[in-house]
Amino acid sequence: MTSDRLTALVRTIPDFPKPGILFRDITTLLADGAGLRALVGQLAEIARPLDPDLIVGIEARGFILGAALATVLGKGFVPVRKRGKLPGKTVGIDYVLEYGTDRLELHEGQVPARARVLLVDDLIATGGTAIAAAQLLREQGASVLMALFAIGLPDLGGMAALEAEGVAARAIMAFEGD
């Protein structure tokens, strides 16, 4: 399935979460069996040569894609969650968003030092969450091989910001505008 066909499966919802925003909703693609299989296959084509030790998914849709990718590659999966969602002892990082601050956490010791990880999420916009996740992983001693996304919004600069932080970034689809 082509990237154009995958792009057609993504629903655009205007004025969500606030007026003027075009929300790119991947759930319509996830509900299409052939589309989901094709998307995960394309992610795997990029990821396989990198031979990561772990796949790390960012809450919440990054869990879906990351776990599917980990299964295809035969790798373990680690979730990066929002504050207070993990039951065990955690390590975390606070980061600034355009509308405030947030915190990402993962279980302490779940990502071994020197682990080679692939970071996965559904969409990259400004890059703040992905940059924070990469920093958190690096603080654990991991090497972030790449950040991989289903959707990129190049006009918002997130992929360029990640690359400026030394993290290679790829997206399967791109949508112009915000």
C-alpha positions as CSV (number, residue, x, y, z in Angstrom):
1,M,0.0,0.0,0.0
2,T,1.4,3.4,-1.0
3,S,1.9,6.3,1.4
4,D,-0.8,8.2,-0.6
5,R,-3.3,5.4,0.2
6,L,-2.3,5.4,3.9
7,T,-2.6,9.2,4.0
8,A,-6.2,8.9,2.6
9,L,-7.0,6.7,5.6
10,V,-6.1,9.4,8.1
11,R,-9.1,11.6,9.1
12,T,-8.7,15.3,9.5
13,I,-10.8,17.0,12.2
14,P,-10.8,20.8,12.1
15,D,-10.7,22.9,15.2
16,F,-9.5,20.2,17.6
17,P,-8.3,20.5,20.3
18,K,-8.7,24.3,19.7
19,P,-9.9,26.6,16.9
20,G,-7.5,26.7,13.9
21,I,-5.9,23.3,14.5
22,L,-6.4,20.5,11.9
23,F,-6.1,17.3,14.0
24,R,-4.7,14.4,12.1
25,D,-6.6,11.4,13.5
26,I,-4.8,8.1,12.9
27,T,-7.6,6.0,14.5
28,T,-9.3,5.7,11.1
29,L,-6.1,4.2,9.6
30,L,-5.7,1.9,12.7
31,A,-9.3,0.6,12.1
32,D,-8.4,-0.5,8.5
33,G,-6.7,-3.9,8.7
34,A,-4.8,-3.6,5.4
35,G,-3.8,0.0,6.3
36,L,-2.5,-1.0,9.7
37,R,-0.6,-3.9,8.3
38,A,1.0,-1.7,5.6
39,L,1.9,1.0,8.1
40,V,3.6,-1.4,10.5
41,G,5.3,-3.0,7.5
42,Q,6.7,0.3,6.4
43,L,7.9,1.2,9.9
44,A,9.6,-2.3,10.1
45,E,11.4,-1.7,6.8
46,I,13.0,1.4,8.3
47,A,13.6,-0.1,11.7
48,R,14.9,-3.6,10.8
49,P,18.4,-2.5,9.5
50,L,18.9,-0.5,12.7
51,D,18.6,-3.6,14.8
52,P,17.4,-2.0,18.0
53,D,17.4,-3.8,21.3
54,L,14.1,-2.2,22.4
55,I,11.2,-0.4,20.9
56,V,10.0,2.5,23.1
57,G,6.5,3.9,22.5
58,I,5.2,7.3,23.6
59,E,1.7,7.5,25.2
60,A,-0.8,6.7,23.9
61,R,-0.9,5.9,20.2
62,G,2.8,5.3,20.2
63,F,1.9,2.2,22.3
64,I,-0.2,0.8,19.5
65,L,2.4,1.3,16.8
66,G,5.4,0.5,19.0
67,A,4.0,-2.7,20.3
68,A,3.0,-3.9,16.8
69,L,6.5,-3.0,15.5
70,A,8.2,-4.7,18.4
71,T,6.2,-7.9,17.6
72,V,7.1,-7.8,14.0
73,L,10.8,-7.3,14.8
74,G,10.9,-9.8,17.7
75,K,12.0,-7.0,20.2
76,G,10.8,-5.9,23.6
77,F,8.6,-2.9,24.1
78,V,8.8,-0.2,26.7
79,P,6.1,2.4,27.3
80,V,6.9,6.0,28.1
81,R,3.9,7.3,30.0
82,K,2.5,10.6,31.4
83,R,3.0,11.4,35.0
84,G,1.6,8.9,37.6
85,K,0.4,6.2,35.2
86,L,3.1,3.5,36.0
87,P,2.7,1.4,39.1
88,G,6.4,0.8,39.9
89,K,9.3,3.1,40.8
90,T,9.9,5.5,37.9
91,V,12.4,7.9,36.4
92,G,11.0,10.9,34.6
93,I,11.6,14.2,32.9
94,D,9.6,17.4,33.0
95,Y,9.3,19.4,29.8
96,V,7.7,22.5,28.4
97,L,4.8,22.5,26.0
98,E,3.3,25.4,24.1
99,Y,0.5,25.5,26.7
100,G,2.3,24.5,29.9
101,T,4.5,21.7,31.3
102,D,4.1,18.0,31.5
103,R,6.1,15.0,32.6
104,L,7.1,11.7,31.0
105,E,8.1,8.6,33.0
106,L,9.3,5.1,32.5
107,H,9.9,2.3,35.0
108,E,13.3,2.6,36.6
109,G,15.8,0.1,35.2
110,Q,13.5,-1.0,32.3
111,V,15.9,0.5,29.7
112,P,19.4,-0.9,30.4
113,A,22.4,1.3,30.0
114,R,23.8,1.1,26.5
115,A,20.5,-0.2,25.1
116,R,20.0,0.7,21.5
117,V,16.4,2.0,21.3
118,L,14.0,3.1,18.6
119,L,11.4,5.7,19.7
120,V,7.9,5.4,18.1
121,D,4.9,7.6,18.1
122,D,1.9,8.3,15.8
123,L,2.6,11.9,15.0
124,I,5.3,14.6,15.4
125,A,4.3,18.2,15.4
126,T,6.6,20.6,17.3
127,G,8.7,17.8,18.7
128,G,8.6,18.7,22.4
129,T,7.3,15.3,23.7
130,A,9.6,13.3,21.4
131,I,12.6,15.4,22.4
132,A,11.8,14.9,26.1
133,A,11.4,11.2,25.6
134,A,14.7,11.0,23.8
135,Q,16.4,12.9,26.6
136,L,14.9,10.7,29.3
137,L,16.2,7.6,27.4
138,R,19.6,9.1,27.1
139,E,19.6,9.9,30.8
140,Q,19.2,6.1,31.3
141,G,22.3,5.5,29.2
142,A,20.4,4.4,26.1
143,S,21.3,5.3,22.6
144,V,18.4,6.6,20.6
145,L,18.9,5.2,17.1
146,M,15.9,7.0,15.5
147,A,12.5,8.5,16.2
148,L,10.0,7.0,13.9
149,F,6.5,8.4,13.3
150,A,3.5,7.5,11.2
151,I,2.7,11.2,10.5
152,G,4.9,14.2,10.3
153,L,3.8,17.8,10.2
154,P,6.9,19.4,8.6
155,D,5.5,22.9,8.8
156,L,5.7,22.7,12.7
157,G,9.4,21.9,12.7
158,G,9.4,18.9,15.1
159,M,11.6,16.6,12.9
160,A,14.1,19.3,12.4
161,A,14.1,20.0,16.2
162,L,14.7,16.3,16.9
163,E,17.6,16.2,14.4
164,A,19.1,19.3,16.0
165,E,19.2,17.3,19.2
166,G,21.1,14.5,17.4
167,V,18.1,12.2,16.9
168,A,17.5,10.9,13.4
169,A,13.8,11.2,12.6
170,R,11.5,9.7,9.9
171,A,7.8,9.8,9.2
172,I,5.9,7.5,6.8
173,M,3.4,10.3,5.9
174,A,3.5,14.1,5.9
175,F,0.7,16.6,6.1
176,E,1.3,20.2,5.2
177,G,0.0,22.9,7.5
178,D,-0.8,22.5,11.1
